[in-house]
Amino acid sequence: SIRVIVYRLGIGNGGERIWYDTKTAWTATNGSWQIDGLLDGTYQVGFTPPPESKVVGEFLGGGATYFDGNGVVIEAGASVSGLDELLPLEARIAGTVRSEAGELLGGVMVLAYEGYDHYGPQEWKVVRADWTDHEGRYELHGLRATTHRLRFSDVMSPENGYLTEYYDDVETLEEAK
């Protein structure tokens, strides 16, 4: 089953747009779902698959966030249908972390960032994390098929002297490829 979350657009105390988690449902075995009792307003619909799924969650219309999805205007008591979504297959990034001397590094935290630009200049948000195993291997799954930037940090053993860096051997997120 896929979790379906409906968010309602509201206005915050400072006049900013805020999306409120309004109602939740689960898809039936045939993929259908229904949510009743919504008030007048503009809504976003998010689809969240279970962690073991091979698809990626998104918002109606393919958005990564409710800022990117297709909003739905609903009048109280109205019935809206045809809000179907085909969730994309996940993308994966895998690799091996080594020291400059070629030593395999276990216990390194690997973060995947995805870019968003709904606030103006592009911002990067952590979307997945993993730790390298004893052979330096990592695998990040459940990613959207888009550009990602990777960060590598030896947070478990900082006494080893390995510096945090980004792919491909750069010091900042902005420089990362």
N, C-alpha and C positions, 0 to 999 in steps of 0.2 A: 504494500500500500504506500501511496505517496501522501504526505501531509500537505494539505492545502490551507494556507493562511491568508485571510483577507485583512488588508490594512485600509483604514479610513483616513483621508486627508483632513487635517485640522490646522489651526493656527496657534502657535505658541504665544507666550506672554510678551515676547519681543516682536511679534508680528511675523515670525519665521514659519515656513511650512513644516509641519510635523506629520509623520505617518504613524498612526496608532494601530497596534495589533488588535483587531476587532473580534474576529471569529475564526475558529479552526474546524476543519473536517478532514476525513480520510477518504481516499478514493476507494471505490468498490473494486472487485476483481476485474470488472470490465473497463475500469478507468474512469467511470462516471463519479460525479460528486455533486453535492448540493448544500448550500448554506442559506438559511431562511432568516427573516427578521432584521434585515439591514435597514437602516434609516436613510433618508435622502443624503446624497453626498457623492464624492469622487473616491473610488477605491482602487487599490492595486491588489492583484492576486499573485501570491508566491507559491511555488511548488517545491517541496523539500523531500527528496528521496531518502530512504534509509541508508546508513553508512556503508552497508555491504553492496549497495547498488552500483551498477556500472554506468549510470547516467548522472548528469549534473543538474542540481536544482537551479531554477531561474524564476523570473517573474513573467507574467503574461506578455507575450510579444518578444521574448528572448532577452529581457534585461537582466543584468547581473544584480541590480539593486532596484528598490521601488522607484528610484529617481529615473531609471532607464526603461521601466516597463510601460506597457500601454494601459493608461488609466481607464476605468470604467465608471460612467456616471449612472447612478441608480436612483430612481424615485421610490419612495416608501411604498411597499405593497406590490411593486412591479416585479415581474419575473424576467430574468435575463438568461439566455441560453447561448450555446455556441462558443463558450469561453474555453476552448480546447487548446492544449499546449503539447507539443512534441518535444520532450526533453532530449537534449543532445547527449551523445556518448561522451564519457569522460576522456580527458587528455591526461597523460602521465609524463613525469620527468624523473629520470633515474640516473644515477652516476656513482662515482667512487671518489672519496676525498683522500688526498695524499699530502704529505708534507713536501717541502721543496726537495728534500733528500729522497723522496719516493716512498717513505714509510706510510703504510695504511693507517688512517686515523679513525678510531672508533669513538663514539660518544660525542660527535660533533653535531650541533643543532643546525638543521638546514631549514630556512624559511623561504617560501615562495610568495612573492608580492605580485599583485595584479593592479594595473593602472586604471584610475577612474578620473573623469574630467567633468563631472556634473556640477562642481562648485567653481569652475573657472579653470585655472591652470591644473595640469594633471597632478593627481595625488596618487600615492602607492599605498595599498592596504595589504596586510598579511592575510593570505587566504588558505594556506596549508603549511604544516610543519612536520618534520620527521627528524629522527636521530640516526646517525650512521651506526651500523653494527660493528662488530669487532674486526671486520674486513674492510671497513670504510665505506660500505655500500649504503645508499639511501634510495627511497622511492617515494615520490610525491604523487598521489593519485586523487581523483575527484576534481581535477582542474578543468576550467573552461578552456576551450581552444582559442587562446589569445596570447598576447605577449606577457611573459612573466620575467621577473628579475629574482635572482637567488642570493641569499645571504648565508654565510657559513661562520659559525661561532663555536669556539671551544669553551663553552660556559661551565662544563663539568670539571675541567682541569685547567684553570687559567694559569696555574704555575708552570705549565708546559711552555708558555710563551708564545703560543700561536695567536696571531691577531685576527680579529674579525675582518672578513673581507667579503666582497661580492663577486659574482661571476662577471667577468673573466679577469681575475687578479687585479681588482680595483678596490679603493678604500671607501667609496660612498655609493649610496643607492642611486644618486643622480648619474654617476659615471657607469653604472652597471649596464650590461647588454641584455 
